[in-house]
Amino acid sequence: HVLPLAEAGLIGLCCSNAPASVAPPGGTAPLFGTNPLAFAVPGLDGPALVIDQSASAVTKTAILMKEKAGEEIPLGWAQDGTGQPTRDPAAGLAGSLSPYGGQKGANIGLMIEILAAALTGAQLSTQASSFSGQDAGNPGVGQFLLAIDPAHFSGAQFAQSLIGLAKTYEAANARL
């Protein structure tokens, strides 16, 4: 949803909640979903930046693949049912996915939950049924979309600032 906004010269921010599968660090039950967040920024010739990520450290599919292959998962991917980090994919699937960035990622997931579910009147992640069809009915999750016109803020300076930021970012990454 954010790509057309960037193509139209707008900054786009979209967040969605999803059925609960992620618990805060040390949590014993999933509180929010993978709660994807997308962000796009316009450039001079189309989108300059597009970010699309979830609030979980990894997808549930990645854990399922490790389980099927009989492999351990890295610490930080999931927690068991007692809230302890685990390398056992089955224990992680029975427990919860871990948020990216620990508590900071959990905070972002919670903010997305508030915008996409509580604000819009959609089902909270803990109330939403599964996307996989194992539960009955529509999951009832929500989305929040924000469009910002840079012209109403810094105008032409926005594009120049973005170019400067991109050069600094590229130089910093070149040193890594």
N, C-alpha and C positions, 0 to 999 in steps of 0.2 A: 503493500500500500504506500510505502514511502518513496519508491522510485519515481512514479509519475509526479509526485510533488516536487522532487529535486529537478526533474526534467522541465517543470514549469517555473523554476527559479525560486522555489520555496524550500525551507528546511522542513523536513518531515520527521516526526517521532510517532511511532506506533508501538503499543504494548498490548499483549493479550495474556489472559490468565489461562490456565490449563488444569486438568484434574490433578489433585494433590499427589506428588511423588517426591518432593524435596522437603527435607526437614532442616531447620537451622542446626548449626554444629552442636552435637550432643543431644539433639532432640530425639525423642523416641517415636514420633509419629509425623508423617508428612503434613506440612502446613500449607504449602503452595505448590503449584505445578512448575514445569520447566519455564513457564512464564516468559516467552520470547519477547525480545525488545529489538526494534529495528529503528535505525536512524539514518537519514540521508541528507546530504548537503549539496546544494547546487554549485556548479563550477561555471567557468566561462563557456564551455562547450558540452553541457550536460552534467550529470552527477559527478561531483568531485570526490565524494566519499560516501560509501554505503557500509553500514555496520548492521549485522544481523546475528544475534546471539541469544542463547537461552540463559536462564538463571542457574542452571545445573552445571556442575563441573564437566559432565559428560552425558551423552544420551543413554537412555535405558537400552537402546539397541546395542550400543557398544558393550554394555555389561552382559546382555544376552549372548552376544557373539563370543565373549570370553568364556562364559559358562558352557556354551556348546562345544568350544574347543578344549575344555578342561583346563583352562589357564586361570591364574590368579589375576585379580584386577589391582592396579596401583592404589596405594593408600591415597585418600582424598577423593576417590570416585563415589564411594557409598559408605553408609553407616548400617550397622546391624540394628535389630529391633530394640536394643538397649541404648542406642545412640553412640556406640563405639565405632571408630573407623575400622573397616574390614577389608581384607584382601580376597575374601570368599565371595564370588559373584552371587551364589544362591542366598547367602546371608544379606548381601546388599540389596538384592531384589525383594527379599522379605522385609527388609527395613526401609531404607529410603536412599534416594540419590543425595549427594552432597552438593551444596551450593558452590558455585565458583567463587573463589576469593574468601572462603570462610564466612565469618559473620558479616563482612562488608557485602558480599554477594547475596547473603540472606536478606540484608536490608534492602537491596535493590529489588529482589524478588517480592518482598513485602510491599514496596512502593508500587510495583507493577500491579500487584493484587488489589491494592486500594484504587488505583486509577482504572484498571480494566474491569474489575468486578464490583467493588463497593460503590464507586462513583456512578457506574452505568446501570446498576441494578441487576447485573448478571449473577449467576451462581458463584459463590466463593469456591475456590479450588477444592476445599474439603467437602463441598456439597455436590460438585460436578461428577457426573458419571463418566466412565472411561470412554476414550476415543475409539478403543478397539472393538466396541460392540459387545463386550462381555457383560456390561451393565445395560439395563433397559433405558431407552430414551435418549434424547438429545442432551449432550453434556451441559448446555446452557451457559457456556463460558462467554466472556465479553472481550471487547477491544476498545481501546482509547486511541484516538488519532489526533495529533496536534500538527497544524501547519503554521509556519512562521514566515512572514515576508521580511527578508533582511533589509529591504528598501525602507521599511518603517523604523529601522534602527540606525545602522551605520551607513546605509546606502552603498555607494561605490567603494567605500573603505572596506566593506566586508570582503569583497573579492581579493583585494590587495592583502588583507590580513590573512586570508585563507592561503594565498600563495606563499606568503612568508612562513606561515605555520607548516605548510607542506615541505618547504625547503629545510626548515629546522628539523622536522621529523625525519626526513630522509637522511640528513647528515648524522643525526643521532643513531639511526639504525645502521648506517654504514660502518660505524665504529664498533658495533656489536660483533 
